[in-house]
Amino acid sequence: MPRSKQTKGICAFCGAEIGKGTVAKHLARCETRRALLAQSENESRAAETLYHLRVQAMGQNEFWLDVEARGESKLKDLDRYLRGIWLECCGHLSRFSIGGWGGNEIPMSRQVQQIFREGTALVHIYDFGTSSETMVKFVATRRGKPTNTRPLALLARNVMPEAKCIECDAAALWLCNECLIEDQVWGVLCQAHVQTHPHDNYGKPVRLVNSPRLGLCGYDGPAEPPY
């Protein structure tokens, strides 16, 4: 997917734009997050080990997420989250493994705390035909209370990659599937040129969304956090 490479992200707590390589440092000093953590410590639920994971679209470094997973959450919870924010289009099969296609498959029933430790990296594959592959890496742990009652919490995600219209170089908002499939061109269009673009054999252009799955198997979003 030929979009411009970017290494910026948005903190899910304060909304600040941060560097991809400085997420952990920012989170440690983010006042909004620190206030939320302090508030969560007053909750009646018990402290537990929480796992900071980096989720990276393979071959598309501009798409990434940082999430915090509860130790007792399962890989199926992570699978469900990835489907919701990035991947789901047609209910395809998916799997986790160490080593990708030829590696050892890890059951969805396994808990995060049973799998992730220093150096752990899993490959998540969604759709065994037109596949989307994602690397999930261990970053760190913390001992405390989670900031919500869900299995995972979003910490940060990439800034929406920029794209320029193929007709005029203005900011693109739409993707033409016919350009992509028939001409093998990343046919992105601005609001003006989408009105006059002649291709419609594959349906109307779809809105650009912040997902590495766009352009595959008819995916058109929502590319929003499922919670």
C-alpha distance (Angstrom), angle and dihedral (degrees) to the residues before:
residue distance angle dihedral
M1 . . .
P2 3.81 . .
R3 3.77 102.4 .
S4 3.78 124.5 139.9
K5 3.80 112.9 -85.5
Q6 3.78 114.4 -114.5
T7 3.77 132.0 175.9
K8 3.81 99.6 -165.0
G9 3.76 127.0 108.5
I10 3.79 141.3 179.9
C11 3.81 123.6 -115.8
A12 3.80 108.4 -124.1
F13 3.81 90.5 -144.1
C14 3.80 108.0 46.3
G15 3.80 101.2 12.4
A16 3.80 93.9 -124.5
E17 3.79 119.3 151.7
I18 3.79 108.7 -117.4
G19 3.77 138.2 175.7
K20 3.77 118.2 -96.4
G21 3.78 90.4 -124.3
T22 3.80 94.9 48.7
V23 3.81 101.0 53.4
A24 3.81 95.4 110.6
K25 3.79 92.4 47.2
H26 3.79 92.1 49.1
L27 3.81 93.6 47.2
A28 3.80 90.6 52.8
R29 3.80 91.3 59.1
C30 3.83 101.4 29.0
E31 3.81 104.5 125.8
T32 3.80 93.5 -156.1
R33 3.79 92.0 53.5
R34 3.80 92.8 43.2
A35 3.80 89.6 54.1
L36 3.80 90.7 49.5
L37 3.80 91.3 48.9
A38 3.80 90.5 50.5
Q39 3.79 89.9 50.0
S40 3.80 91.9 49.0
E41 3.82 90.6 53.4
N42 3.80 87.9 65.6
E43 3.80 91.5 58.1
S44 3.80 118.3 106.2
R45 3.81 95.3 -124.1
A46 3.79 118.5 103.0
A47 3.77 126.1 -99.7
E48 3.79 116.1 -103.0
T49 3.79 142.3 172.3
L50 3.80 112.7 -83.4
Y51 3.79 124.2 -163.2
H52 3.80 125.5 -139.8
L53 3.81 107.1 -150.4
R54 3.80 130.8 -175.6
V55 3.80 114.3 -143.1
Q56 3.82 114.3 -161.4
A57 3.81 129.4 -179.8
M58 3.79 105.3 -127.2
G59 3.80 112.6 -118.0
Q60 3.83 91.1 7.7
N61 3.78 106.4 78.6
E62 3.80 92.7 175.4
F63 3.82 90.2 70.9
W64 3.81 115.5 73.3
L65 3.78 143.0 136.6
D66 3.78 133.7 -162.2
V67 3.80 114.0 -151.4
E68 3.78 136.8 175.1
A69 3.80 114.1 -136.6
R70 3.78 127.3 -166.1
G71 3.79 111.3 -118.9
E72 3.79 92.9 -122.4
S73 3.80 93.5 49.2
K74 3.78 115.2 108.4
L75 3.77 133.9 -127.6
K76 3.80 87.8 -110.3
D77 3.82 87.2 63.2
L78 3.80 90.1 53.9
D79 3.81 90.1 45.4
R80 3.80 90.2 52.1
Y81 3.81 91.0 49.4
L82 3.81 93.4 49.6
R83 3.78 90.3 49.3
G84 3.79 90.4 51.1
I85 3.79 99.2 47.4
W86 3.82 101.2 31.7
L87 3.77 120.6 1.8
E88 3.78 124.4 28.9
C89 3.79 114.6 116.9
C90 3.81 111.3 129.7
G91 3.79 108.1 3.7
H92 3.81 94.6 -95.2
L93 3.79 124.0 177.4
S94 3.79 119.6 -97.2
R95 3.78 139.5 -172.9
F96 3.80 144.2 -173.9
S97 3.77 121.6 -135.7
I98 3.76 143.5 160.8
G99 3.78 105.4 -116.0
G100 3.81 101.5 15.7
W101 3.79 124.3 -109.0
G102 3.79 95.6 -3.3
G103 3.78 96.0 37.2
N104 3.76 133.5 95.6
E105 3.79 113.1 -73.9
I106 3.81 115.7 -127.6
P107 3.83 115.2 -145.9
M108 3.81 116.0 -113.9
S109 3.81 87.9 -128.8
R110 3.80 93.0 68.0
Q111 3.79 116.6 108.8
V112 3.79 122.4 -121.0
Q113 3.82 90.4 -121.1
Q114 3.81 89.8 55.8
I115 3.80 93.0 54.9
F116 3.78 114.1 29.8
R117 3.77 125.8 74.6
E118 3.80 136.3 127.4
G119 3.81 108.9 -37.9
T120 3.82 96.6 11.5
A121 3.82 116.3 141.8
L122 3.79 124.7 172.8
V123 3.79 128.2 -169.8
H124 3.79 116.9 -138.3
I125 3.81 116.1 -159.5
Y126 3.79 121.1 -166.7
D127 3.84 118.1 -170.0
F128 3.79 115.1 12.6
G129 3.82 92.0 -141.8
T130 3.80 109.1 43.2
S131 3.77 92.3 15.9
S132 3.78 132.7 -163.1
E133 3.79 112.9 -156.5
T134 3.78 124.3 -159.6
M135 3.79 131.7 -175.5
V136 3.80 117.2 -142.5
K137 3.81 115.3 -164.8
F138 3.78 134.2 -174.7
V139 3.82 112.9 -115.7
A140 3.80 107.5 167.8
T141 3.80 146.2 -46.2
R142 3.77 133.7 -124.9
R143 3.77 130.8 -166.7
G144 3.78 113.9 -131.9
K145 3.77 144.8 76.9
P146 3.81 121.7 -48.1
T147 3.79 119.1 -110.9
N148 3.81 92.5 -126.5
T149 3.79 139.6 16.0
R150 3.82 94.0 -108.7
P151 3.82 125.8 101.4
L152 3.81 91.4 -111.6
A153 3.78 140.4 22.6
L154 3.79 127.0 -157.0
L155 3.80 112.9 -121.3
A156 3.81 101.7 176.4
R157 3.78 141.0 -25.0
N158 3.77 138.2 -164.4
V159 3.77 122.5 -81.8
M160 3.79 111.2 -106.2
P161 3.82 104.9 -88.8
E162 3.78 115.3 -113.8
A163 3.79 120.6 -116.2
K164 3.82 130.8 -173.8
C165 3.78 125.9 -142.7
I166 3.81 113.5 -103.0
E167 3.79 89.1 -137.0
C168 3.80 103.9 48.2
D169 3.83 111.7 -1.2
A170 3.81 91.9 -113.8
A171 3.80 118.4 136.9
A172 3.81 108.5 -67.9
L173 3.79 122.6 -134.5
W174 3.82 102.9 168.9
L175 3.81 140.1 53.5
C176 3.82 124.1 -145.9
N177 3.81 109.5 -143.6
E178 3.79 92.4 -162.3
C179 3.80 91.0 58.4
L180 3.78 88.6 49.0
I181 3.81 98.0 46.5
E182 3.79 104.4 32.1
D183 3.80 102.3 28.9
Q184 3.82 97.7 27.1
V185 3.79 88.3 -132.2
W186 3.80 124.6 134.5
G187 3.80 90.0 -121.7
V188 3.76 103.9 -165.8
L189 3.79 119.6 167.5
C190 3.78 138.9 -164.4
Q191 3.80 122.4 -126.5
A192 3.81 91.9 -94.8
H193 3.80 99.2 48.2
V194 3.80 95.3 42.9
Q195 3.81 85.8 69.8
T196 3.82 93.5 59.7
H197 3.81 103.1 29.3
P198 3.82 107.8 125.1
H199 3.82 100.7 -145.5
D200 3.80 116.4 100.4
N201 3.82 105.7 133.3
Y202 3.81 89.6 107.1
G203 3.78 96.0 43.0
K204 3.74 129.9 -91.1
P205 3.82 120.3 -37.0
V206 3.79 114.4 -84.5
R207 3.77 126.1 -128.8
L208 3.81 116.2 -100.9
V209 3.79 110.2 -111.2
N210 3.79 134.1 -177.2
S211 3.81 97.8 -98.3
P212 3.81 136.1 106.3
R213 3.82 88.8 -139.3
L214 3.82 95.3 67.5
G215 3.80 109.8 120.1
L216 3.81 93.6 26.3
C217 3.80 123.8 105.7
G218 3.79 93.8 -20.6
Y219 3.81 95.1 -59.6
D220 3.81 111.2 169.6
G221 3.79 105.0 163.0
P222 2.94 153.3 -142.2
A223 3.85 87.0 -154.3
E224 3.80 89.4 178.6
P225 3.81 127.1 125.0
P226 3.82 107.9 -88.9
Y227 3.84 88.4 -136.9
